[in-house]
Amino acid sequence: MVRVDGLRKSYGTVEAVRGVSLEVQRGQVVVIIGPSGCGKSTFLRCINLLEEPQAGTLQVLDRRIEFGAGKSLPHGRDLARFRARIGMVFQQFDLFPHMTVLNNVMSGPMIVKKMARSGAEPIARDLLAKVGLAGFTERYPRELSGGQQQRVAIARALAMQPEIMLFDEVTSALDPELVGEVLDVMKQLAIDGTTMIVVTHEMNFARDVADHVVVMDVGQVVEQGSAEEVLLAPKNPRTASFLSRFHSTMGERKT
């Protein structure tokens, strides 16, 4: 589904992503962890071209893109078609405040795919039911908790019927008591076979759901493997140091 080779992204003289390579198979849940500022979110944003890498290659499904001087990148409608295959949910919910929950979820199919309301509405209602918000269709974002808004954001991304879902620290802006309801939705997506790349600090979620865990530090992949291998028996000292702060809580609760 996704193959990344030697991806590099710099901001001026600061190299945020330094030659990262990764493969994601269909139906796999890949979780990326690491200290804040290590390049995880930048790498995720490069996958759907919200950030433009300076070097490397990216293949998403049947589309291969090369980066570097003189390389031609998707733009306009071509870029829109590329991004439509990749759903992304961010730290901030970014719902349209003037739209109801139902209209927020319908907005992508209707605006981007030019789908008629008669086609978009059943999809939106089914997805809101899937994230536990079937009774909230006529509410506005200001009337929802943070966890509810993030679940609407997930439903809105899914409404585009993407083939891959990216999650960028989607619980980091939530109060602790609201984190579980969002993670439960993501766990169900994993059970349903959704291909997912997830950046998170929720180690219990990574342990319970990930097929593959990638550890990044200073823009590089320093370790990767199964959740059990990486989270419970890390081989790299930097991984062990990062995880040491979580080992006292891992296993104490199910997130």
URMOLIN-V365689 format. One record per residue. RES is the residue in one small letter. SS is DSSP state (@ for helix, = for strand, . for the rest). Layout:
res=RES ss=SS
res=RES ss=SS
This chain:
res=m ss=.
res=v ss==
res=r ss==
res=v ss==
res=d ss==
res=g ss==
res=l ss==
res=r ss==
res=k ss==
res=s ss==
res=y ss==
res=g ss=.
res=t ss=.
res=v ss==
res=e ss==
res=a ss==
res=v ss==
res=r ss==
res=g ss==
res=v ss==
res=s ss==
res=l ss==
res=e ss==
res=v ss==
res=q ss=.
res=r ss=.
res=g ss=.
res=q ss=.
res=v ss==
res=v ss==
res=v ss==
res=i ss==
res=i ss==
res=g ss=.
res=p ss=.
res=s ss=.
res=g ss=.
res=c ss=.
res=g ss=.
res=k ss=@
res=s ss=@
res=t ss=@
res=f ss=@
res=l ss=@
res=r ss=@
res=c ss=@
res=i ss=@
res=n ss=.
res=l ss=.
res=l ss=.
res=e ss=.
res=e ss=.
res=p ss=.
res=q ss=.
res=a ss==
res=g ss==
res=t ss==
res=l ss==
res=q ss==
res=v ss==
res=l ss=.
res=d ss=.
res=r ss==
res=r ss==
res=i ss==
res=e ss==
res=f ss==
res=g ss=.
res=a ss=.
res=g ss=.
res=k ss=.
res=s ss=.
res=l ss=.
res=p ss=.
res=h ss=.
res=g ss=@
res=r ss=@
res=d ss=@
res=l ss=@
res=a ss=@
res=r ss=@
res=f ss=@
res=r ss=@
res=a ss=@
res=r ss=.
res=i ss==
res=g ss==
res=m ss==
res=v ss==
res=f ss=.
res=q ss=.
res=q ss=.
res=f ss=.
res=d ss=.
res=l ss=.
res=f ss=.
res=p ss=.
res=h ss=.
res=m ss=.
res=t ss==
res=v ss=@
res=l ss=@
res=n ss=@
res=n ss=@
res=v ss=@
res=m ss=@
res=s ss=@
res=g ss=@
res=p ss=@
res=m ss=@
res=i ss=@
res=v ss=.
res=k ss=.
res=k ss=.
res=m ss=.
res=a ss=.
res=r ss=@
res=s ss=@
res=g ss=@
res=a ss=@
res=e ss=@
res=p ss=@
res=i ss=@
res=a ss=@
res=r ss=@
res=d ss=@
res=l ss=@
res=l ss=@
res=a ss=@
res=k ss=@
res=v ss=.
res=g ss=.
res=l ss=.
res=a ss=@
res=g ss=@
res=f ss=@
res=t ss=.
res=e ss=.
res=r ss=.
res=y ss==
res=p ss=@
res=r ss=@
res=e ss=@
res=l ss=.
res=s ss=.
res=g ss=@
res=g ss=@
res=q ss=@
res=q ss=@
res=q ss=@
res=r ss=@
res=v ss=@
res=a ss=@
res=i ss=@
res=a ss=@
res=r ss=@
res=a ss=@
res=l ss=@
res=a ss=.
res=m ss=.
res=q ss=.
res=p ss=.
res=e ss=.
res=i ss==
res=m ss==
res=l ss==
res=f ss==
res=d ss==
res=e ss=.
res=v ss=.
res=t ss=.
res=s ss=.
res=a ss=.
res=l ss=.
res=d ss=.
res=p ss=@
res=e ss=@
res=l ss=@
res=v ss=@
res=g ss=@
res=e ss=@
res=v ss=@
res=l ss=@
res=d ss=@
res=v ss=@
res=m ss=@
res=k ss=@
res=q ss=@
res=l ss=@
res=a ss=@
res=i ss=@
res=d ss=.
res=g ss=.
res=t ss=.
res=t ss=.
res=m ss==
res=i ss==
res=v ss==
res=v ss==
res=t ss=.
res=h ss=.
res=e ss=.
res=m ss=@
res=n ss=@
res=f ss=@
res=a ss=@
res=r ss=@
res=d ss=@
res=v ss=@
res=a ss=.
res=d ss=.
res=h ss==
res=v ss==
res=v ss==
res=v ss==
res=m ss==
res=d ss==
res=v ss=.
res=g ss=.
res=q ss==
res=v ss==
res=v ss==
res=e ss==
res=q ss==
res=g ss==
res=s ss=.
res=a ss=@
res=e ss=@
res=e ss=@
res=v ss=@
res=l ss=@
res=l ss=@
res=a ss=.
res=p ss=.
res=k ss=.
res=n ss=.
res=p ss=@
res=r ss=@
res=t ss=@
res=a ss=@
res=s ss=@
res=f ss=@
res=l ss=@
res=s ss=.
res=r ss=.
res=f ss=.
res=h ss=.
res=s ss=.
res=t ss=.
res=m ss==
res=g ss=.
res=e ss=.
res=r ss==
res=k ss=.
res=t ss=.
